[in-house]
Amino acid sequence: MRILPARWLAPWVLGLVALAQGLSFPKSTLYVEQGGRRHVLKVEVADTPERQAQGLMFRKGLGEDEGMVFLFPTPTAGGFWMKNTLIPLSIAFFDRQGVILRILDMEPCPKDPCPVYYPGVVYQGALEVNQGWFHKRGLTPGARVGGEALKFWPR
C-alpha cells in the first residue's frame, strides 16, 4: 500500500473506503526485461489514489507471475507500507521510461506500527510481486518495465 510521508492517514482511509465500495482494478499485462530475457506478468493496475491506497491489502495470495503496478501522474519519492498486507512482496520502483531504479523486499504487517519502505529515488511507477520474484529471474536495477498496462498511466 502506498503512503505519502506528510499524509499518512488519508491513504489508509481511502483504502478502507475502497474496500467498502468493492473497488476493482483494471487487469492487463506487463513485462520486465533485462539481458535479452523477457518475463511476462498479469497485473492489476493501481492508477488512482483510491486504488493505490487499497493496493494488495487483505489478499491471501498472489499467483507466481502476477502483480500490481502503481502508476503515478507525476514523479514522487513517497514510500510504501504493508499495513493489512498479508503476503511478503518485492517492489521495483521505475521511471517514466520504464527503467527500474530500485528493488526492495517488504514484509507483511498485520498491525501497527508498520514500517514505511522508502526507495531513496524519485520514481513514477512501482511494481509489486511475490517476494523474491525479481531475484529468482536475475533482474536488477537497470531492467526495463513495459507492456499494455502502461497505457493506463495517468496524464
N, C-alpha and C positions, 0 to 999 in steps of 0.2 A: 504494500500500500504506500502511496506517495504522500509525503508531507513537506510543506514548506517551513523553514525554520521559524519564521515570525508568526505563522498562523497554524499552530498545531491542532487546534480544536475544530476549525472549520472542515478540513478533510474528513475527520473522524465522524462528524455529524452528517456530512454529505454521504459518507459510506453507509451509515445506518439508515438514512432516508432512502438511499438507492436500494438497499436490501429490502426495506419495507415495501417499496414500489415494484419489486421484482425486476430490477434493471437488467436488461440484456445487453450483450456485446456483439458488435459485428464480427463475423468469422471470416478469415482469409488465410492466405499462405505467405510465408516469409522464408528467406534463405539466409544462411550465413556461409560465406566462402572465404577460403584462405588457402594458399599453396596449391591452387588448381583443383581443390575439392569443394563441392557444394553440398551443404546439409539443409534439407528442406524441413520446415516446421508448419504445423497447423496452429494458427494463433487466433486469439480473441484480441480485439482492438480496443484499447482504452484511450479514446480521443477526446473525451470531455472531462471536465473537473469531477463530475459525479461518477463516471466510470473509473477514473483514476483513483478516486478516494476508495472505491469498493475494491478494486484490484482483485486479488485471489483470496480475499478473506473468506474464511469458513469452508474452503474447498478441502475435501478429504484426499484428493489425489489429482495427479496430472499425468497424462499419457507420456510415454518416452519421448516422442517428437512433437510435443505440444507446448504451448507457452502463451504468454500475454505480452503484447507490445504496447508501450505507452508512448504516445506521440503528442508533443507539446508545440504550440504555435510559435513560441519564441525560445531562444536559448535560456537555460536555467542551470543552477548549481545546487538545487534543493536535494534533500535526502529522501530516502525511502525507509519505511519502517515495516515491521512484520506483525503489528497488533492484529490479533484474531486470525493470523495466518497459521495454518496447521501443518504445512509441509515445508521442508527446507528447500531454499531456492538459490540459484545463481542468477545474477543480474549483470547484463552488459549495457553500458552507457555508450551511446553513439551520437555522432554529429549529424547535421542535416544531409551530408553526403553519404551517410551510412557507415562511416569509419568507426569501428569500436575503439573507444578511448580508454576504458577501464572495465574490468570484470571483478565482481565481488561475490562472496558467498554470504548468505543471510540465513539465520536460524529462526524457527518458529517462535512466536511469543504469545502464549495464551492469556497472559495477564500483565498488567503494569508492574514495574516500569519496563518499557520496551526500548531497546537502543535504536537510534536512527543511523542508517548507513549512508554516509556522505561519500560520493565518488572522488571529490577533490578535483573535479574537472567541470567545465561548462559543456553541457550536452543538450540535445534536443529530442532524443528518443532513448528508450530503455527497453530491454527485452528480458523478461523473467522466464526461466525454465527450471526444470528439476535440478537440484544442486549437483554439480559435477558434470553437467551436460557439455559445457564448453571444454573442460579439461579432458574428458574422455575422447573428444574429437580433435584434440591438439589445437584448439582455437585460442588465440591470444589477442591482445590489443593490436590493432592494425588490420584485423579481419574486417570484411565488409558485410553489411546487412542490406538486403534488397528484397524486391518482390511486390506482389499485389497489395499487401497490407499497407504499404507506404502511400498508396493512393488516398488513404483516409487522413493523411496529415492535415491538421487544421491550418488554415491560412491566416 
